[in-house]
Amino acid sequence: MARVIMPLPHCDFDPTEAAVSWRVLVARGHQVRFATPDGAPAEADRIMIDGIGLDPWSRVPVLRHLRPIGLLLRANRDGRRAYAELERDPHFRAPMAWDAVAAEDFDGLVLPGGHRARGMRAYLESAVLQRLVVAFFDADKPVGAICHGVLLAARSRRADGRSVLHGRRTTALTWAQERAASALAHVGRRWDRDYYRTYVEQPGEPEGHMSVEAEVTRALATPEDFLDVPPGTPDARRKTGGLARDTPTDARPAWIVRDGNYVSARWPGDAHSFAARLADLLD
């Protein structure tokens, strides 16, 4: 049995990426502990659970439950069920504080993602977590990062100034995925159109410059080390269409990249396969 630590922000993390990863790892016999900024229980992005807040009429009391866009973009049934189970887990309800976590006390690290700036920026910008990530990579212990979790890894730099991902191959949330979700938010969430953009471009910066893919790529030894689904890959349309998500028995929609003891994935639709590959390393 391996001991695994999963840092989370105080709020707004993706429920599927955290809960499915937890469920898969525990089912494989591993022990998962959690850490938050101050040791208080974390809460996922509620919009990704109920879908309320992604349609133009979401602020109207009666109409807010009509959620054509929200139901499309929220976590699917399996992700919501996994999160409901996670909320009852004693370790999730009594996390450690970020600064109390030591890499030597754990065998593996999981970095879930999430996009809502309100909660995720503190997680992505935390010097405490960045030092923790460096410690796990320096010890060559298994690390799994999915979606914006890869951005936290990319920002974690050793003493020489290079990212721990420098010289590694990785994937992450792609600009195509981020742009497509943001376009829907511009239609439905007009009062907060950048809900899907944790970081947005400043005047003079090209479109996509602050996307997850762009920033992660800038941290790599070469742009070719960022791996998206190549044309001609079996099930490429299923992997890139944005509608199909993997399941415990169907990995065809997933895209996972492994480089040594490091495993990365793009979005909640990869979560089962991502966690299973990390569990293989922990085994």
Residue pairs with C-beta under 8 A, 6 or more apart in sequence:
1 29
1 30
1 31
2 30
2 31
2 107
2 108
2 142
2 282
2 283
3 30
3 31
3 33
3 105
3 106
3 107
3 108
4 25
4 30
4 31
4 32
4 33
4 106
4 107
4 108
4 109
4 110
4 282
5 32
5 33
5 34
5 35
5 96
5 101
5 105
5 106
5 108
5 109
5 110
6 18
6 21
6 22
6 32
6 33
6 34
6 35
6 109
6 110
6 111
6 112
7 34
7 35
7 36
7 98
7 101
7 109
7 111
7 123
7 129
7 132
8 18
8 34
8 35
8 36
8 42
8 95
8 112
8 123
9 36
9 37
9 42
9 114
9 119
9 120
9 122
9 123
10 36
10 37
10 38
10 40
10 42
10 43
10 119
10 122
11 42
11 43
11 44
11 45
11 118
11 119
12 43
12 44
12 45
12 114
12 116
12 118
12 119
12 120
13 42
13 44
13 45
13 112
13 113
13 114
13 119
13 120
13 123
14 44
14 45
14 48
14 75
14 112
14 113
14 114
14 115
14 147
14 268
15 44
15 45
15 48
15 49
15 75
15 79
15 80
15 82
15 83
15 86
16 48
16 75
16 76
16 78
16 79
16 82
16 83
16 268
16 271
17 112
17 113
17 114
17 146
17 147
17 149
17 267
17 268
17 271
18 44
18 83
18 86
18 112
19 44
19 79
19 82
19 83
19 85
19 86
20 78
20 79
20 82
20 268
20 271
20 272
20 275
21 110
21 112
21 144
21 146
21 271
21 274
21 275
21 278
22 32
22 82
22 86
22 89
22 92
23 82
23 85
23 86
23 275
24 248
24 272
24 275
24 276
24 279
25 32
25 110
25 275
25 278
25 279
25 282
26 32
28 276
28 279
28 282
28 283
30 108
30 279
30 282
32 91
32 110
33 91
33 95
33 96
33 106
34 42
34 91
34 92
34 95
34 96
35 95
35 96
35 97
35 98
35 100
35 101
36 42
36 95
36 96
36 97
36 98
37 97
37 98
37 122
37 126
38 97
39 95
39 96
39 97
39 100
40 95
41 92
41 93
41 94
41 95
42 92
42 95
44 83
44 114
45 114
45 115
45 116
45 119
46 52
46 53
47 53
47 54
47 70
47 74
47 116
47 195
48 73
48 74
48 75
49 74
49 75
49 80
49 83
50 67
50 70
50 74
51 67
51 69
51 70
51 71
51 73
51 74
52 58
52 64
52 65
52 67
52 70
53 64
53 70
53 189
53 195
54 67
54 69
54 70
54 73
54 74
54 184
54 185
54 188
54 189
54 195
55 64
55 66
55 67
55 68
55 69
55 70
55 188
55 189
56 187
56 188
56 190
57 63
57 64
57 66
58 64
58 67
58 70
58 188
58 189
59 191
67 74
69 184
69 187
69 188
70 188
72 184
73 181
73 184
74 80
75 83
75 268
76 245
76 268
78 247
79 268
79 271
86 92
87 93
98 126
98 128
98 129
98 132
99 128
101 132
102 135
103 109
103 132
103 135
103 136
103 139
103 141
104 135
104 139
106 141
107 141
107 142
107 282
108 136
108 141
108 142
108 143
108 144
108 278
108 281
108 282
109 132
109 133
109 136
109 141
109 142
109 143
109 144
110 143
110 144
110 145
110 149
110 278
111 133
111 143
111 144
111 145
111 146
111 149
111 150
111 152
111 153
112 146
112 147
112 149
113 120
113 145
113 146
113 147
113 148
113 149
113 150
113 151
113 173
113 267
114 120
114 123
114 147
114 148
115 147
115 148
115 173
115 178
115 181
115 195
115 196
115 197
115 198
116 195
116 198
117 194
117 197
117 198
117 199
120 148
120 198
121 198
123 129
123 152
124 148
124 151
124 152
124 155
124 198
125 155
126 152
129 152
129 156
130 152
130 155
130 156
130 157
131 156
133 143
133 152
133 153
133 156
133 164
134 156
134 157
134 158
134 164
136 143
137 143
137 156
137 164
137 262
138 158
140 260
140 261
141 261
142 261
142 262
142 263
142 278
142 281
142 282
143 153
143 261
143 262
143 263
144 262
144 263
144 264
144 265
144 274
144 275
144 277
144 278
145 152
145 153
145 170
145 172
145 262
145 263
145 264
145 265
146 264
146 265
146 266
146 267
146 270
146 271
146 274
147 172
147 173
147 212
147 265
147 266
147 267
147 268
148 172
148 173
148 198
148 212
150 165
150 170
150 171
150 172
150 173
150 212
150 216
150 264
151 172
151 212
151 215
151 216
153 163
153 164
153 165
153 170
153 264
154 163
154 165
154 170
154 172
154 215
154 216
154 219
154 220
155 163
155 215
155 219
156 163
156 164
157 163
157 164
158 164
163 219
163 220
165 216
165 219
165 220
165 225
165 262
166 219
166 220
166 221
167 220
167 221
167 225
168 220
168 225
168 259
168 260
168 262
169 225
169 226
169 227
169 257
169 259
170 216
170 220
170 225
170 226
170 227
170 257
170 259
170 262
170 264
171 226
171 227
171 228
171 255
171 256
171 257
171 264
171 265
171 266
172 212
172 213
172 216
172 226
172 264
172 266
173 211
173 212
173 213
173 266
173 267
174 212
174 213
174 228
174 266
175 208
175 211
175 212
175 213
175 214
176 240
177 242
177 266
177 267
178 196
178 197
178 208
178 211
178 212
178 213
179 208
179 211
180 242
181 196
182 193
182 194
182 195
182 196
182 197
184 196
185 192
185 193
185 194
185 195
185 196
186 193
189 195
194 200
197 210
197 211
198 212
199 210
199 215
200 210
201 207
201 208
201 209
201 210
202 210
208 214
213 226
216 226
217 223
217 225
217 226
220 226
227 257
228 255
229 236
229 239
229 240
229 255
230 236
233 239
234 252
235 252
235 253
238 244
238 252
238 253
239 252
239 253
239 254
239 255
242 269
244 252
244 253
244 269
245 253
245 268
245 269
245 271
246 252
246 253
246 254
246 269
246 270
246 271
246 272
246 273
247 272
248 272
251 272
251 273
251 276
253 269
253 270
254 265
254 269
254 270
254 272
254 273
254 274
255 265
255 266
255 270
256 263
256 264
256 265
256 270
256 273
256 274
256 277
257 263
257 264
257 265
258 264
258 277
258 281
261 281
263 274
263 277
263 278
263 281
264 274
265 271
265 273
265 274
